[in-house]
């Protein structure tokens, strides 16, 4: 038997007679660079945003899965705290197929959710604060001459905010680092400038 239409058949299999469709000639912008998917120009390292304007700490990196028809698709979810150790602190999450990309996204998210808090001359807090997020509850009290006394992710948030001479207590039994960090951010939100 002879195929009905040679042109149609070759188009299905990407042969020489296949009509070209618009785009870059492949998925995800691969090709001659003149495709329909536009890429943002990369920022130069010397100009624009400085790489070291904020100190950062990765709180958690988790491998998560999405169930699809063909099985499971794995990606990485990260939580990052950034701060200038001078009253500014931010918390962000990011998810991507690669840990480096997920951390980059989390840093961008943290920059969007920055807090600028009030501190005393001794880099302590002016008064005690309490914060709650989901089941996590955090209590932060100024403690003159004691230094930073806190645990888990709350310590990272307070350290990157530049807060010293405080005692922090996680009142809940939650061990979730993200929720504990968010509860600390809610508490510090009461001191926002």
C-alpha positions in Angstrom: 0.0 0.0 0.0 1.1 3.5 -0.8 0.9 6.3 1.8 -1.9 8.8 1.1 0.2 12.0 1.0 3.9 12.1 1.1 4.0 15.7 2.4 1.7 15.0 5.3 3.6 11.9 6.3 7.0 13.7 6.2 5.5 16.6 8.2 4.5 14.2 11.0 8.0 12.8 11.3 9.9 16.0 10.8 11.3 15.2 7.4 12.7 17.5 4.8 9.2 18.3 3.4 7.9 19.2 6.8 6.5 22.7 7.0 8.3 24.9 9.5 6.3 26.2 12.3 7.0 29.5 14.1 9.3 29.5 17.1 12.9 28.6 17.7 13.0 25.2 16.1 12.8 23.3 19.3 11.4 23.3 22.8 12.5 25.7 25.6 14.1 28.3 23.3 16.8 26.1 21.8 17.8 27.0 18.3 19.1 30.0 16.4 18.2 32.4 19.2 15.5 34.2 17.1 12.6 32.2 18.4 9.4 33.3 20.0 10.6 32.7 23.5 12.4 35.8 24.6 15.2 35.6 27.2 15.8 38.5 29.6 19.3 39.9 29.1 21.6 38.8 31.9 22.8 41.5 34.3 26.5 42.1 34.3 28.3 41.3 37.5 29.9 44.7 37.8 26.8 46.9 37.4 23.3 46.6 38.7 22.6 44.7 41.9 25.6 43.9 44.1 26.0 40.2 44.9 27.1 40.8 48.4 24.6 43.4 49.6 23.0 40.9 51.9 24.3 38.0 53.9 22.2 34.8 53.4 21.5 31.5 55.1 19.8 28.5 53.5 17.4 27.1 56.1 16.2 24.1 54.2 16.5 22.3 50.9 13.8 19.7 50.3 13.2 17.4 47.4 9.5 17.4 46.6 7.5 15.4 44.0 4.6 16.2 41.8 2.6 13.2 40.6 1.8 13.3 36.9 0.5 10.8 34.4 3.9 9.3 33.6 5.0 9.0 37.2 6.7 11.5 39.5 8.4 14.8 38.7 11.0 15.8 41.2 12.0 19.4 42.1 13.7 21.2 45.0 12.1 23.6 47.4 14.4 25.9 49.4 14.0 28.4 52.2 16.4 31.3 52.5 16.9 34.1 55.0 18.8 37.2 53.9 19.8 40.3 55.9 22.3 43.1 56.2 22.9 42.7 59.9 21.8 46.3 60.3 18.0 46.0 60.9 16.9 44.6 57.5 15.9 41.0 57.1 13.9 39.0 54.6 12.6 35.4 54.3 11.8 33.7 51.0 11.0 30.4 49.4 11.8 29.1 45.9 11.2 26.0 43.9 13.0 24.7 40.8 14.3 21.6 39.2 17.8 22.5 40.4 18.9 23.5 43.9 21.0 26.5 42.6 18.0 27.9 40.7 15.7 27.3 43.7 18.1 29.2 46.0 18.2 32.1 43.5 14.4 32.2 43.4 14.2 32.1 47.2 16.7 35.0 47.4 14.6 37.1 45.0 11.5 36.2 47.0 13.2 37.2 50.3 14.2 40.6 48.7 10.5 41.2 48.0 9.5 40.5 51.6 12.1 42.6 53.5 11.5 44.1 56.9 13.4 47.1 58.4 13.2 46.8 62.1 13.9 49.2 65.0 16.8 48.3 67.3 18.2 50.0 70.4 21.7 51.4 70.6 22.9 48.1 72.0 21.4 46.3 69.0 18.7 44.8 71.1 14.9 45.1 70.7 13.0 48.0 72.3 10.4 45.7 73.9 9.3 42.1 73.9 7.4 40.8 70.9 5.4 37.7 70.1 4.6 36.2 66.7 2.5 33.3 65.5 2.3 31.6 62.1 0.3 28.4 61.6 1.0 26.3 64.7 4.4 28.0 65.4 4.6 30.6 68.1 7.8 32.6 69.0 8.4 34.9 72.0 11.4 37.3 71.8 12.5 39.2 74.9 15.3 41.8 75.2 18.1 40.5 77.5 20.8 43.0 78.3 24.3 41.5 78.2 23.3 38.0 77.2 24.0 38.0 73.5 21.8 36.2 71.0 20.1 33.3 72.8 17.8 31.6 70.3 17.5 28.2 68.5 16.5 26.7 65.2 15.7 29.1 62.3 14.7 31.9 64.7 18.4 32.3 65.5 19.2 32.7 61.8 16.5 35.4 61.3 17.6 37.4 64.4 21.3 37.1 63.5 20.9 38.3 59.9 18.6 41.1 61.2 21.6 42.3 63.3 19.7 41.7 66.6 21.8 40.9 69.7 21.1 40.7 73.4 17.8 39.0 73.1 16.4 35.7 74.2 14.0 33.9 71.9 11.7 31.0 72.9 9.7 28.8 70.5 6.6 28.3 72.5 5.0 25.7 70.2 6.2 22.2 69.7 6.5 22.7 66.0 9.9 21.7 64.5 9.0 23.2 61.1 11.9 25.5 60.2 9.9 27.6 57.7 6.9 28.2 60.1 9.2 29.0 63.0 11.1 31.5 60.8 7.8 33.0 59.6 6.6 33.3 63.2 9.9 35.2 64.0 9.3 37.5 61.0 5.7 38.2 62.2 7.1 39.0 65.7 9.7 41.4 64.2 7.0 42.9 62.0 5.7 44.5 65.2 8.9 46.5 65.3 8.9 47.6 61.7 10.1 51.2 61.0 
